[in-house]
């Protein structure tokens, strides 16, 4: 859930390479790595046919495709600003470039990436391509039945791969040595700040070996792959033509770095050179470049311990480095670069034609739901009405059983409520309710326990829900005590208390107050 498949497609001069990646919210995994080679003398039309056949045979998911514009179709500038802030940098770039370019800015598609080299310095890589070049490349993609979501920059996109394999901790030069050219990319804090295309690569070394050894090109290629370009066990080139190519290559690398790094102590000065690309596998090449440039040079290796890179490590990280970096550019968490030529009139627009069948299904379901909605309400109301009638019948039956003389057939609710209200009022009028006693029963018990011989008369009597209060007179206080003892033995009475005993000056004897409390459990 919340994952997508990304296709990184690297179209080179020697082969087309595809990397399929499953990208989730927090993790990713390389799924497939495929390659198809072109014939040496293939025309552009034949290469297109090869790519079409390759994509069809591999059945690769093309929904989210990321491609890169070749370096020969772009121009790049390195800019340095003594301030930071993405919006300030973006507004300042056109002013810096306007007088430096031999063509108007409005005729180009411009994109950039920036890195904060230090608190008061921002280095920016600006990449520009003529509009017709971008349009032509997207036309090629359309003929291949592809519509890339992102159109990156060849070489610069490699920073996504180096960042994912935890190689963005220092400044480094990445050399992508392919078949017909070498692409140089200077990374600072994992971001590209310099690009350069050098027309020296594996094809030229094969030609040099073929010229020196008088071999056919295919045989020279095989000799290069088997023996390398250096003499066995040394850093000496195998022949003078190879020596010339190596000198030119290392000289161009040094010039490219020096065009940006004028002080060896500069914050963006590279600390190493890393080789990728199919021709980076030539034995001894990294050692030779390291010796001539004075920088440690090595070939990119993956241990496979990095999460999700097992398939890439097993295939060949050198050959698939560019395609893997393009796939990572389309992920949600591992992307680093912001370069994208799909802007303005070339902005990616999703093709929703494939959703027509799904939209028809959704519309059909909506209409069905719209038809069922009133039916559902009708059934629901009918059910509530039937339930109401059943409850009313039950109440009518209970009302007739409880109050036989009442008219329960017409309005059972109102009749039941009025009869209950009348019963409560009658109970309150009788005085004692909720205890199982009536006022008459209380009077009877009092009269039975107050014997005539006790000479006691009660003048006032007040019966409440849980108590009885009486005022009386007696000529003999002992008779009052006997009456209290007799009443206390009655099981319905919880407490019998004699209070307010006073002498009666008019009649003589004593007046008293008697309070009786009923038991709580009655």
LUMSEBA-124506 format. One record per residue (C-alpha): residue number from 1; residue in one letter; y, x, z. Coordinates in nm, 3 decimals, always signed. Example, Ala and Ser with C-alpha at 12.3 -4.5 7.8 and 13.67 -1.06 7.14 Angstrom:
# residues 2
<1,'a',<-0.450,+1.230,+0.780>>;
<2,'s',<-0.106,+1.367,+0.714>>;
//
This chain:
# residues 522
<1,'x',<+0.000,+0.000,+0.000>>;
<2,'x',<+0.357,+0.120,-0.080>>;
<3,'x',<+0.222,+0.397,-0.306>>;
<4,'x',<+0.262,+0.462,-0.676>>;
<5,'x',<+0.111,+0.682,-0.942>>;
<6,'x',<+0.343,+0.935,-1.103>>;
<7,'x',<+0.272,+1.114,-1.430>>;
<8,'x',<+0.432,+1.455,-1.476>>;
<9,'x',<+0.425,+1.545,-1.846>>;
<10,'x',<+0.503,+1.903,-1.955>>;
<11,'x',<+0.527,+1.938,-2.334>>;
<12,'x',<+0.533,+2.306,-2.425>>;
<13,'x',<+0.497,+2.504,-2.744>>;
<14,'x',<+0.134,+2.602,-2.669>>;
<15,'x',<-0.005,+2.288,-2.508>>;
<16,'x',<+0.075,+1.959,-2.337>>;
<17,'x',<-0.010,+1.937,-1.969>>;
<18,'x',<-0.030,+1.621,-1.757>>;
<19,'x',<-0.052,+1.588,-1.379>>;
<20,'x',<-0.120,+1.251,-1.220>>;
<21,'x',<-0.005,+1.215,-0.862>>;
<22,'x',<-0.051,+0.942,-0.604>>;
<23,'x',<+0.267,+0.930,-0.397>>;
<24,'x',<+0.286,+0.730,-0.074>>;
<25,'x',<+0.556,+0.689,+0.187>>;
<26,'x',<+0.440,+0.988,+0.390>>;
<27,'x',<+0.166,+1.159,+0.194>>;
<28,'x',<+0.070,+1.241,-0.162>>;
<29,'x',<-0.229,+1.368,-0.352>>;
<30,'x',<-0.283,+1.534,-0.689>>;
<31,'x',<-0.540,+1.321,-0.871>>;
<32,'x',<-0.582,+1.455,-1.224>>;
<33,'x',<-0.472,+1.765,-1.413>>;
<34,'x',<-0.532,+1.761,-1.789>>;
<35,'x',<-0.432,+1.988,-2.080>>;
<36,'x',<-0.451,+1.967,-2.459>>;
<37,'x',<-0.365,+2.268,-2.677>>;
<38,'x',<-0.182,+2.264,-3.009>>;
<39,'x',<-0.300,+2.455,-3.312>>;
<40,'x',<-0.093,+2.765,-3.387>>;
<41,'x',<+0.042,+2.637,-3.718>>;
<42,'x',<+0.082,+2.272,-3.613>>;
<43,'x',<+0.387,+2.088,-3.745>>;
<44,'x',<+0.600,+1.865,-3.518>>;
<45,'x',<+0.425,+1.556,-3.660>>;
<46,'x',<+0.083,+1.707,-3.585>>;
<47,'x',<+0.190,+1.787,-3.231>>;
<48,'x',<+0.304,+1.429,-3.179>>;
<49,'x',<-0.032,+1.308,-3.303>>;
<50,'x',<-0.210,+1.547,-3.065>>;
<51,'x',<-0.007,+1.418,-2.769>>;
<52,'x',<-0.072,+1.053,-2.865>>;
<53,'x',<-0.444,+1.117,-2.891>>;
<54,'x',<-0.442,+1.310,-2.562>>;
<55,'x',<-0.268,+1.029,-2.373>>;
<56,'x',<-0.500,+0.768,-2.520>>;
<57,'x',<-0.820,+0.960,-2.445>>;
<58,'x',<-0.720,+1.050,-2.090>>;
<59,'x',<-0.605,+0.691,-2.014>>;
<60,'x',<-0.324,+0.821,-1.797>>;
<61,'x',<-0.102,+0.582,-1.606>>;
<62,'x',<+0.236,+0.583,-1.786>>;
<63,'x',<+0.420,+0.332,-1.566>>;
<64,'x',<+0.617,+0.606,-1.385>>;
<65,'x',<+0.655,+0.910,-1.608>>;
<66,'x',<+0.874,+1.215,-1.546>>;
<67,'x',<+0.955,+1.458,-1.829>>;
<68,'x',<+1.188,+1.755,-1.873>>;
<69,'x',<+1.439,+1.844,-2.141>>;
<70,'x',<+1.362,+2.191,-2.291>>;
<71,'x',<+1.606,+2.471,-2.207>>;
<72,'x',<+1.695,+2.531,-2.574>>;
<73,'x',<+1.851,+2.183,-2.588>>;
<74,'x',<+2.092,+2.238,-2.298>>;
<75,'x',<+2.365,+2.464,-2.173>>;
<76,'x',<+2.410,+2.545,-1.805>>;
<77,'x',<+2.690,+2.674,-1.583>>;
<78,'x',<+2.686,+2.818,-1.236>>;
<79,'x',<+2.991,+2.716,-1.030>>;
<80,'x',<+3.094,+2.822,-0.682>>;
<81,'x',<+3.335,+2.623,-0.466>>;
<82,'x',<+3.494,+2.740,-0.138>>;
<83,'x',<+3.435,+2.399,+0.022>>;
<84,'x',<+3.160,+2.140,+0.072>>;
<85,'x',<+3.119,+1.766,+0.031>>;
<86,'x',<+2.918,+1.600,-0.246>>;
<87,'x',<+3.201,+1.371,-0.362>>;
<88,'x',<+3.460,+1.649,-0.367>>;
<89,'x',<+3.223,+1.873,-0.564>>;
<90,'x',<+3.141,+1.599,-0.815>>;
<91,'x',<+3.509,+1.527,-0.884>>;
<92,'x',<+3.592,+1.899,-0.915>>;
<93,'x',<+3.319,+1.987,-1.168>>;
<94,'x',<+3.490,+1.836,-1.480>>;
<95,'x',<+3.812,+2.027,-1.409>>;
<96,'x',<+3.620,+2.354,-1.382>>;
<97,'x',<+3.428,+2.297,-1.705>>;
<98,'x',<+3.690,+2.138,-1.929>>;
<99,'x',<+3.851,+2.461,-2.050>>;
<100,'x',<+3.527,+2.662,-2.047>>;
<101,'x',<+3.333,+2.455,-2.302>>;
<102,'x',<+3.375,+2.471,-2.682>>;
<103,'x',<+3.313,+2.096,-2.712>>;
<104,'x',<+3.452,+1.788,-2.534>>;
<105,'x',<+3.279,+1.675,-2.217>>;
<106,'x',<+3.261,+1.315,-2.337>>;
<107,'x',<+3.019,+1.425,-2.611>>;
<108,'x',<+2.767,+1.551,-2.357>>;
<109,'x',<+2.540,+1.417,-2.086>>;
<110,'x',<+2.618,+1.612,-1.770>>;
<111,'x',<+2.411,+1.634,-1.453>>;
<112,'x',<+2.414,+1.879,-1.165>>;
<113,'x',<+2.251,+1.994,-0.845>>;
<114,'x',<+2.423,+2.165,-0.554>>;
<115,'x',<+2.330,+2.366,-0.249>>;
<116,'x',<+2.537,+2.464,+0.054>>;
<117,'x',<+2.484,+2.840,+0.053>>;
<118,'x',<+2.695,+2.886,+0.368>>;
<119,'x',<+2.941,+2.668,+0.565>>;
<120,'x',<+3.237,+2.753,+0.337>>;
<121,'x',<+3.053,+2.795,+0.006>>;
<122,'x',<+2.877,+2.550,-0.226>>;
<123,'x',<+2.687,+2.676,-0.530>>;
<124,'x',<+2.636,+2.427,-0.812>>;
<125,'x',<+2.411,+2.430,-1.115>>;
<126,'x',<+2.566,+2.215,-1.390>>;
<127,'x',<+2.349,+2.128,-1.689>>;
<128,'x',<+2.488,+1.971,-2.007>>;
<129,'x',<+2.321,+1.849,-2.322>>;
<130,'x',<+2.471,+1.692,-2.635>>;
<131,'x',<+2.420,+1.319,-2.648>>;
<132,'x',<+2.235,+1.342,-2.979>>;
<133,'x',<+1.983,+1.585,-2.823>>;
<134,'x',<+1.909,+1.347,-2.536>>;
<135,'x',<+1.884,+1.058,-2.780>>;
<136,'x',<+1.647,+1.257,-3.003>>;
<137,'x',<+1.422,+1.352,-2.712>>;
<138,'x',<+1.405,+0.992,-2.587>>;
<139,'x',<+1.325,+0.888,-2.944>>;
<140,'x',<+1.029,+1.128,-2.938>>;
<141,'x',<+0.917,+0.976,-2.609>>;
<142,'x',<+0.944,+0.628,-2.759>>;
<143,'x',<+0.723,+0.729,-3.053>>;
<144,'x',<+0.468,+0.852,-2.797>>;
<145,'x',<+0.485,+0.511,-2.628>>;
<146,'x',<+0.652,+0.667,-2.323>>;
<147,'x',<+0.966,+0.568,-2.137>>;
<148,'x',<+1.030,+0.835,-1.870>>;
<149,'x',<+1.192,+0.713,-1.549>>;
<150,'x',<+1.347,+1.058,-1.492>>;
<151,'x',<+1.447,+1.319,-1.752>>;
<152,'x',<+1.465,+1.648,-1.564>>;
<153,'x',<+1.560,+2.000,-1.662>>;
<154,'x',<+1.286,+2.245,-1.757>>;
<155,'x',<+1.269,+2.530,-1.508>>;
<156,'x',<+1.499,+2.374,-1.247>>;
<157,'x',<+1.234,+2.116,-1.162>>;
<158,'x',<+1.009,+2.393,-1.025>>;
<159,'x',<+1.204,+2.384,-0.699>>;
<160,'x',<+1.016,+2.061,-0.614>>;
<161,'x',<+0.684,+2.246,-0.624>>;
<162,'x',<+0.808,+2.546,-0.424>>;
<163,'x',<+0.959,+2.321,-0.161>>;
<164,'x',<+0.635,+2.122,-0.127>>;
<165,'x',<+0.423,+2.435,-0.074>>;
<166,'x',<+0.670,+2.563,+0.189>>;
<167,'x',<+0.826,+2.832,-0.030>>;
<168,'x',<+1.192,+2.728,+0.012>>;
<169,'x',<+1.266,+2.951,+0.312>>;
<170,'x',<+1.446,+3.225,+0.115>>;
<171,'x',<+1.627,+3.297,-0.212>>;
<172,'x',<+1.383,+3.377,-0.491>>;
<173,'x',<+1.364,+3.406,-0.868>>;
<174,'x',<+1.100,+3.195,-1.037>>;
<175,'x',<+0.986,+3.316,-1.379>>;
<176,'x',<+0.799,+3.059,-1.585>>;
<177,'x',<+0.638,+3.282,-1.848>>;
<178,'x',<+0.504,+3.054,-2.115>>;
<179,'x',<+0.391,+3.097,-2.472>>;
<180,'x',<+0.721,+3.130,-2.661>>;
<181,'x',<+0.985,+3.182,-2.390>>;
<182,'x',<+1.039,+3.277,-2.027>>;
<183,'x',<+1.246,+3.042,-1.813>>;
<184,'x',<+1.428,+3.201,-1.521>>;
<185,'x',<+1.536,+2.989,-1.225>>;
<186,'x',<+1.715,+3.123,-0.917>>;
<187,'x',<+1.640,+2.915,-0.607>>;
<188,'x',<+1.860,+2.918,-0.297>>;
<189,'x',<+1.744,+2.719,+0.004>>;
<190,'x',<+1.496,+2.549,-0.226>>;
<191,'x',<+1.763,+2.438,-0.480>>;
<192,'x',<+1.827,+2.574,-0.834>>;
<193,'x',<+2.160,+2.751,-0.889>>;
<194,'x',<+2.090,+2.946,-1.210>>;
<195,'x',<+1.887,+2.882,-1.525>>;
<196,'x',<+1.821,+3.117,-1.814>>;
<197,'x',<+1.589,+3.101,-2.113>>;
<198,'x',<+1.467,+3.443,-2.236>>;
<199,'x',<+1.291,+3.445,-2.577>>;
<200,'x',<+1.016,+3.683,-2.462>>;
<201,'x',<+0.676,+3.550,-2.349>>;
<202,'x',<+0.302,+3.564,-2.411>>;
<203,'x',<+0.326,+3.504,-2.786>>;
<204,'x',<+0.549,+3.808,-2.832>>;
<205,'x',<+0.317,+4.034,-2.630>>;
<206,'x',<+0.025,+3.920,-2.848>>;
<207,'x',<+0.226,+4.005,-3.161>>;
<208,'x',<+0.312,+4.349,-3.017>>;
<209,'x',<-0.055,+4.423,-2.945>>;
<210,'x',<-0.157,+4.298,-3.291>>;
<211,'x',<+0.106,+4.523,-3.453>>;
<212,'x',<+0.008,+4.832,-3.252>>;
<213,'x',<-0.370,+4.791,-3.284>>;
<214,'x',<-0.360,+4.641,-3.636>>;
<215,'x',<-0.552,+4.334,-3.517>>;
<216,'x',<-0.538,+3.971,-3.629>>;
<217,'x',<-0.335,+3.750,-3.400>>;
<218,'x',<-0.641,+3.574,-3.251>>;
<219,'x',<-0.807,+3.906,-3.177>>;
<220,'x',<-0.485,+4.037,-3.019>>;
<221,'x',<-0.473,+3.726,-2.797>>;
<222,'x',<-0.829,+3.788,-2.684>>;
<223,'x',<-0.755,+4.157,-2.621>>;
<224,'x',<-0.450,+4.063,-2.412>>;
<225,'x',<-0.647,+3.817,-2.198>>;
<226,'x',<-0.929,+4.066,-2.146>>;
<227,'x',<-0.743,+4.395,-2.092>>;
<228,'x',<-0.389,+4.288,-2.005>>;
<229,'x',<-0.077,+4.467,-2.130>>;
<230,'x',<-0.099,+4.780,-1.914>>;
<231,'x',<-0.320,+5.081,-1.933>>;
<232,'x',<-0.614,+5.052,-1.698>>;
<233,'x',<-0.534,+5.143,-1.337>>;
<234,'x',<-0.165,+5.225,-1.400>>;
<235,'x',<+0.177,+5.063,-1.442>>;
<236,'x',<+0.215,+5.216,-1.790>>;
<237,'x',<+0.241,+4.967,-2.080>>;
<238,'x',<-0.051,+4.984,-2.318>>;
<239,'x',<+0.163,+5.057,-2.624>>;
<240,'x',<+0.528,+5.123,-2.720>>;
<241,'x',<+0.592,+4.768,-2.855>>;
<242,'x',<+0.476,+4.625,-2.523>>;
<243,'x',<+0.699,+4.879,-2.344>>;
<244,'x',<+0.996,+4.760,-2.549>>;
<245,'x',<+0.928,+4.395,-2.466>>;
<246,'x',<+0.889,+4.468,-2.094>>;
<247,'x',<+1.214,+4.665,-2.090>>;
<248,'x',<+1.400,+4.383,-2.262>>;
<249,'x',<+1.247,+4.121,-2.034>>;
<250,'x',<+1.326,+4.304,-1.709>>;
<251,'x',<+1.676,+4.393,-1.836>>;
<252,'x',<+1.751,+4.025,-1.908>>;
<253,'x',<+1.616,+3.927,-1.566>>;
<254,'x',<+1.843,+4.181,-1.395>>;
<255,'x',<+2.148,+4.075,-1.600>>;
<256,'x',<+2.087,+3.709,-1.520>>;
<257,'x',<+2.070,+3.776,-1.147>>;
<258,'x',<+2.373,+4.006,-1.155>>;
<259,'x',<+2.579,+3.739,-1.332>>;
<260,'x',<+2.562,+3.539,-1.011>>;
<261,'x',<+2.498,+3.804,-0.746>>;
<262,'x',<+2.777,+4.060,-0.748>>;
<263,'x',<+2.710,+4.185,-0.397>>;
<264,'x',<+2.355,+4.271,-0.277>>;
<265,'x',<+2.452,+4.125,+0.060>>;
<266,'x',<+2.540,+3.791,-0.101>>;
<267,'x',<+2.393,+3.492,+0.078>>;
<268,'x',<+2.216,+3.377,-0.238>>;
<269,'x',<+2.070,+3.718,-0.328>>;
<270,'x',<+1.698,+3.674,-0.406>>;
<271,'x',<+1.438,+3.848,-0.193>>;
<272,'x',<+1.142,+3.818,-0.435>>;
<273,'x',<+1.025,+3.717,-0.780>>;
<274,'x',<+0.742,+3.467,-0.827>>;
<275,'x',<+0.563,+3.422,-1.158>>;
<276,'x',<+0.425,+3.094,-1.293>>;
<277,'x',<+0.320,+2.983,-1.640>>;
<278,'x',<+0.014,+3.047,-1.852>>;
<279,'x',<+0.119,+3.401,-1.950>>;
<280,'x',<+0.178,+3.498,-1.587>>;
<281,'x',<-0.197,+3.558,-1.571>>;
<282,'x',<-0.160,+3.880,-1.775>>;
<283,'x',<-0.301,+4.156,-1.557>>;
<284,'x',<-0.045,+4.402,-1.423>>;
<285,'x',<+0.261,+4.202,-1.536>>;
<286,'x',<+0.382,+4.118,-1.185>>;
<287,'x',<+0.347,+4.483,-1.073>>;
<288,'x',<+0.541,+4.608,-1.373>>;
<289,'x',<+0.828,+4.356,-1.330>>;
<290,'x',<+0.849,+4.438,-0.960>>;
<291,'x',<+0.879,+4.811,-1.025>>;
<292,'x',<+1.148,+4.777,-1.290>>;
<293,'x',<+1.362,+4.515,-1.107>>;
<294,'x',<+1.326,+4.659,-0.757>>;
<295,'x',<+1.224,+4.322,-0.613>>;
<296,'x',<+0.879,+4.230,-0.480>>;
<297,'x',<+0.700,+4.035,-0.752>>;
<298,'x',<+0.387,+3.823,-0.718>>;
<299,'x',<+0.200,+3.544,-0.889>>;
<300,'x',<+0.209,+3.198,-0.733>>;
<301,'x',<-0.112,+3.123,-0.547>>;
<302,'x',<-0.221,+2.815,-0.356>>;
<303,'x',<-0.481,+2.827,-0.084>>;
<304,'x',<-0.558,+2.458,-0.111>>;
<305,'x',<-0.476,+2.414,+0.259>>;
<306,'x',<-0.152,+2.235,+0.170>>;
<307,'x',<-0.214,+1.864,+0.209>>;
<308,'x',<-0.294,+1.696,-0.123>>;
<309,'x',<-0.296,+2.018,-0.333>>;
<310,'x',<-0.674,+2.072,-0.345>>;
<311,'x',<-0.703,+1.955,-0.707>>;
<312,'x',<-0.404,+2.167,-0.814>>;
<313,'x',<-0.543,+2.478,-0.644>>;
<314,'x',<-0.884,+2.428,-0.806>>;
<315,'x',<-0.738,+2.376,-1.154>>;
<316,'x',<-0.471,+2.640,-1.209>>;
<317,'x',<-0.134,+2.628,-1.031>>;
<318,'x',<+0.015,+2.873,-1.283>>;
<319,'x',<-0.065,+2.665,-1.591>>;
<320,'x',<+0.016,+2.328,-1.429>>;
<321,'x',<+0.316,+2.442,-1.221>>;
<322,'x',<+0.577,+2.271,-1.440>>;
<323,'x',<+0.379,+1.945,-1.476>>;
<324,'x',<+0.304,+1.937,-1.101>>;
<325,'x',<+0.672,+1.989,-1.023>>;
<326,'x',<+0.762,+1.699,-1.255>>;
<327,'x',<+0.512,+1.473,-1.079>>;
<328,'x',<+0.657,+1.572,-0.741>>;
<329,'x',<+1.005,+1.488,-0.874>>;
<330,'x',<+0.890,+1.128,-0.909>>;
<331,'x',<+0.754,+1.103,-0.555>>;
<332,'x',<+0.944,+0.931,-0.276>>;
<333,'x',<+0.932,+1.213,-0.020>>;
<334,'x',<+0.868,+1.548,-0.194>>;
<335,'x',<+1.149,+1.545,-0.451>>;
<336,'x',<+1.421,+1.806,-0.406>>;
<337,'x',<+1.627,+1.818,-0.725>>;
<338,'x',<+1.876,+1.550,-0.833>>;
<339,'x',<+1.905,+1.650,-1.200>>;
<340,'x',<+1.852,+1.355,-1.433>>;
<341,'x',<+1.977,+1.306,-1.789>>;
<342,'x',<+1.899,+0.935,-1.782>>;
<343,'x',<+2.247,+0.809,-1.708>>;
<344,'x',<+2.512,+0.606,-1.882>>;
<345,'x',<+2.379,+0.454,-2.203>>;
<346,'x',<+2.053,+0.648,-2.151>>;
<347,'x',<+1.990,+0.497,-1.808>>;
<348,'x',<+1.633,+0.383,-1.754>>;
<349,'x',<+1.588,+0.009,-1.800>>;
<350,'x',<+1.254,-0.137,-1.689>>;
<351,'x',<+1.057,-0.310,-1.963>>;
<352,'x',<+0.956,-0.648,-1.823>>;
<353,'x',<+0.771,-0.767,-2.132>>;
<354,'x',<+0.441,-0.677,-1.970>>;
<355,'x',<+0.521,-0.915,-1.686>>;
<356,'x',<+0.536,-1.224,-1.906>>;
<357,'x',<+0.178,-1.327,-1.830>>;
<358,'x',<+0.239,-1.278,-1.459>>;
<359,'x',<+0.565,-1.473,-1.481>>;
<360,'x',<+0.387,-1.758,-1.660>>;
<361,'x',<+0.126,-1.765,-1.384>>;
<362,'x',<+0.397,-1.762,-1.117>>;
<363,'x',<+0.586,-2.044,-1.294>>;
<364,'x',<+0.266,-2.251,-1.318>>;
<365,'x',<+0.196,-2.203,-0.949>>;
<366,'x',<+0.554,-2.301,-0.869>>;
<367,'x',<+0.527,-2.624,-1.068>>;
<368,'x',<+0.197,-2.707,-0.900>>;
<369,'x',<+0.354,-2.649,-0.558>>;
<370,'x',<+0.654,-2.860,-0.660>>;
<371,'x',<+0.417,-3.145,-0.754>>;
<372,'x',<+0.209,-3.112,-0.437>>;
<373,'x',<+0.509,-3.099,-0.205>>;
<374,'x',<+0.594,-3.477,-0.211>>;
<375,'x',<+0.224,-3.561,-0.193>>;
<376,'x',<+0.189,-3.342,+0.114>>;
<377,'x',<+0.487,-3.512,+0.277>>;
<378,'x',<+0.344,-3.855,+0.193>>;
<379,'x',<+0.006,-3.771,+0.347>>;
<380,'x',<+0.174,-3.616,+0.650>>;
<381,'x',<+0.389,-3.925,+0.709>>;
<382,'x',<+0.086,-4.151,+0.660>>;
<383,'x',<-0.108,-3.951,+0.917>>;
<384,'x',<+0.177,-3.972,+1.167>>;
<385,'x',<+0.206,-4.348,+1.109>>;
<386,'x',<-0.168,-4.399,+1.165>>;
<387,'x',<-0.152,-4.188,+1.480>>;
<388,'x',<+0.144,-4.390,+1.605>>;
<389,'x',<-0.039,-4.718,+1.546>>;
<390,'x',<-0.346,-4.591,+1.731>>;
<391,'x',<-0.138,-4.478,+2.031>>;
<392,'x',<+0.048,-4.812,+2.032>>;
<393,'x',<-0.282,-5.000,+2.037>>;
<394,'x',<-0.402,-4.791,+2.331>>;
<395,'x',<-0.080,-4.854,+2.523>>;
<396,'x',<-0.106,-5.226,+2.445>>;
<397,'x',<-0.461,-5.230,+2.579>>;
<398,'x',<-0.363,-5.044,+2.898>>;
<399,'x',<-0.064,-5.278,+2.945>>;
<400,'x',<-0.283,-5.588,+2.914>>;
<401,'x',<-0.536,-5.448,+3.161>>;
<402,'x',<-0.271,-5.346,+3.412>>;
<403,'x',<-0.036,-5.641,+3.375>>;
<404,'x',<-0.241,-5.942,+3.254>>;
<405,'x',<+0.052,-6.183,+3.282>>;
<406,'x',<+0.293,-5.973,+3.074>>;
<407,'x',<+0.355,-6.011,+2.701>>;
<408,'x',<+0.221,-5.677,+2.573>>;
<409,'x',<+0.160,-5.770,+2.210>>;
<410,'x',<+0.521,-5.771,+2.089>>;
<411,'x',<+0.674,-5.452,+2.233>>;
<412,'x',<+0.406,-5.274,+2.442>>;
<413,'x',<+0.625,-4.970,+2.514>>;
<414,'x',<+0.920,-5.169,+2.649>>;
<415,'x',<+0.693,-5.414,+2.832>>;
<416,'x',<+0.498,-5.135,+2.997>>;
<417,'x',<+0.818,-4.956,+3.103>>;
<418,'x',<+0.978,-5.275,+3.244>>;
<419,'x',<+0.664,-5.371,+3.441>>;
<420,'x',<+0.633,-5.019,+3.588>>;
<421,'x',<+1.002,-5.028,+3.679>>;
<422,'x',<+0.958,-5.366,+3.854>>;
<423,'x',<+0.653,-5.241,+4.043>>;
<424,'x',<+0.846,-4.938,+4.166>>;
<425,'x',<+1.134,-5.155,+4.280>>;
<426,'x',<+0.892,-5.384,+4.470>>;
<427,'x',<+0.727,-5.082,+4.630>>;
<428,'x',<+1.064,-4.946,+4.735>>;
<429,'x',<+1.154,-5.289,+4.874>>;
<430,'x',<+0.835,-5.300,+5.083>>;
<431,'x',<+0.937,-4.968,+5.234>>;
<432,'x',<+0.626,-4.751,+5.232>>;
<433,'x',<+0.493,-4.636,+4.899>>;
<434,'x',<+0.272,-4.351,+4.802>>;
<435,'x',<+0.081,-4.369,+5.133>>;
<436,'x',<-0.138,-4.672,+5.084>>;
<437,'x',<+0.052,-4.870,+5.354>>;
<438,'x',<+0.279,-5.165,+5.326>>;
<439,'x',<+0.553,-5.270,+5.564>>;
<440,'x',<+0.344,-5.563,+5.687>>;
<441,'x',<+0.053,-5.335,+5.771>>;
<442,'x',<+0.284,-5.107,+5.968>>;
<443,'x',<+0.425,-5.406,+6.163>>;
<444,'x',<+0.076,-5.529,+6.237>>;
<445,'x',<-0.035,-5.195,+6.376>>;
<446,'x',<+0.276,-5.170,+6.594>>;
<447,'x',<+0.228,-5.523,+6.735>>;
<448,'x',<-0.139,-5.459,+6.812>>;
<449,'x',<-0.065,-5.137,+7.002>>;
<450,'x',<+0.231,-5.275,+7.201>>;
<451,'x',<+0.052,-5.499,+7.450>>;
<452,'x',<+0.239,-5.792,+7.612>>;
<453,'x',<+0.176,-5.650,+7.959>>;
<454,'x',<+0.372,-5.336,+7.887>>;
<455,'x',<+0.703,-5.524,+7.907>>;
<456,'x',<+0.848,-5.355,+7.596>>;
<457,'x',<+1.075,-5.518,+7.340>>;
<458,'x',<+1.180,-5.370,+7.003>>;
<459,'x',<+1.525,-5.470,+6.881>>;
<460,'x',<+1.564,-5.263,+6.567>>;
<461,'x',<+1.300,-5.152,+6.319>>;
<462,'x',<+1.355,-4.944,+6.004>>;
<463,'x',<+1.061,-4.859,+5.778>>;
<464,'x',<+1.105,-4.575,+5.523>>;
<465,'x',<+0.863,-4.406,+5.278>>;
<466,'x',<+0.717,-4.159,+5.525>>;
<467,'x',<+0.856,-4.265,+5.863>>;
<468,'x',<+0.939,-4.555,+6.092>>;
<469,'x',<+1.246,-4.562,+6.321>>;
<470,'x',<+1.270,-4.821,+6.605>>;
<471,'x',<+1.507,-4.897,+6.895>>;
<472,'x',<+1.367,-5.071,+7.207>>;
<473,'x',<+1.405,-5.166,+7.578>>;
<474,'x',<+1.170,-5.147,+7.873>>;
<475,'x',<+1.204,-5.200,+8.247>>;
<476,'x',<+0.937,-4.937,+8.312>>;
<477,'x',<+0.944,-4.595,+8.150>>;
<478,'x',<+0.573,-4.552,+8.220>>;
<479,'x',<+0.501,-4.847,+7.989>>;
<480,'x',<+0.690,-4.662,+7.715>>;
<481,'x',<+0.468,-4.355,+7.764>>;
<482,'x',<+0.154,-4.566,+7.741>>;
<483,'x',<+0.280,-4.722,+7.417>>;
<484,'x',<+0.347,-4.372,+7.275>>;
<485,'x',<-0.006,-4.257,+7.365>>;
<486,'x',<-0.156,-4.568,+7.201>>;
<487,'x',<+0.040,-4.516,+6.880>>;
<488,'x',<-0.044,-4.144,+6.864>>;
<489,'x',<-0.414,-4.228,+6.843>>;
<490,'x',<-0.362,-4.419,+6.519>>;
<491,'x',<-0.507,-4.207,+6.229>>;
<492,'x',<-0.223,-4.289,+5.987>>;
<493,'x',<+0.045,-4.150,+6.216>>;
<494,'x',<+0.098,-3.775,+6.221>>;
<495,'x',<+0.368,-3.763,+6.490>>;
<496,'x',<+0.507,-4.013,+6.742>>;
<497,'x',<+0.825,-3.896,+6.914>>;
<498,'x',<+1.026,-4.062,+7.191>>;
<499,'x',<+1.395,-3.976,+7.194>>;
<500,'x',<+1.734,-4.088,+7.319>>;
<501,'x',<+1.610,-4.239,+7.648>>;
<502,'x',<+1.906,-4.391,+7.837>>;
<503,'x',<+1.971,-4.629,+8.131>>;
<504,'x',<+2.081,-4.978,+8.030>>;
<505,'x',<+2.367,-5.077,+8.271>>;
<506,'x',<+2.373,-5.440,+8.159>>;
<507,'x',<+2.010,-5.535,+8.167>>;
<508,'x',<+1.874,-5.261,+8.379>>;
<509,'x',<+1.573,-5.055,+8.273>>;
<510,'x',<+1.576,-4.802,+7.992>>;
<511,'x',<+1.664,-4.803,+7.621>>;
<512,'x',<+1.486,-4.560,+7.389>>;
<513,'x',<+1.436,-4.454,+7.025>>;
<514,'x',<+1.093,-4.423,+6.870>>;
<515,'x',<+1.027,-4.219,+6.550>>;
<516,'x',<+0.689,-4.225,+6.376>>;
<517,'x',<+0.595,-3.990,+6.083>>;
<518,'x',<+0.307,-4.069,+5.846>>;
<519,'x',<+0.051,-3.811,+5.743>>;
<520,'x',<+0.126,-3.615,+5.424>>;
<521,'x',<-0.222,-3.660,+5.276>>;
<522,'x',<-0.206,-4.041,+5.266>>;
//
